Amino acid sequence: MGIGKKKSSHHVVHNKDGGWDVKRSESKRASGHFDTKIEAEKAARKISINQKTELAIHGKDGKIQRKDSHGNDPLPPRDKK
């Protein structure tokens, strides 16, 4: 990654008109729309793994519930000895 470039991420967010959207952090439009959060999470995870991005799962209130890293994690878990 070059200087000044921000790592891309994908988000699963609730759509105010119903259902759930998968959005890339820089995009205004959704990559996909799904009836259930589970369907949206599965699709978002596939995209995130393929594109090596961070994945953030949001609740209906918009707050991030959990995150996963599918790229170069700056803080990978330590090996247990």
Residue pairs with C-beta under 8 A, 6 or more apart in sequence:
1 7
6 25
7 53
7 54
7 71
8 24
8 25
8 26
8 51
8 53
8 54
9 24
9 25
9 48
9 53
9 54
9 55
9 56
10 22
10 23
10 24
10 25
10 31
10 44
10 47
10 48
10 51
10 53
10 54
10 55
10 56
11 22
11 23
11 24
11 25
11 44
11 55
11 56
11 57
11 58
12 20
12 21
12 22
12 37
12 40
12 41
12 44
12 55
12 56
12 57
12 58
13 20
13 21
13 23
13 58
13 62
14 20
14 21
14 37
14 58
14 59
14 60
14 62
15 21
15 30
15 33
19 33
19 34
19 35
19 36
19 40
20 33
20 34
20 35
20 36
20 37
20 39
20 40
21 30
21 31
21 32
21 33
21 34
21 40
22 30
22 31
22 32
22 33
22 34
22 40
22 43
22 44
22 47
23 29
23 30
23 31
24 31
24 53
31 43
31 47
32 40
32 43
32 44
34 40
34 43
37 57
41 57
44 55
44 57
45 55
45 68
45 70
47 53
48 54
48 55
48 68
48 70
49 70
51 70
52 70
52 71
52 72
53 70
53 71
54 67
54 68
54 69
54 70
54 71
55 67
55 68
55 69
55 70
56 64
56 66
56 67
57 64
57 65
57 66
57 67
58 64
58 65
59 65
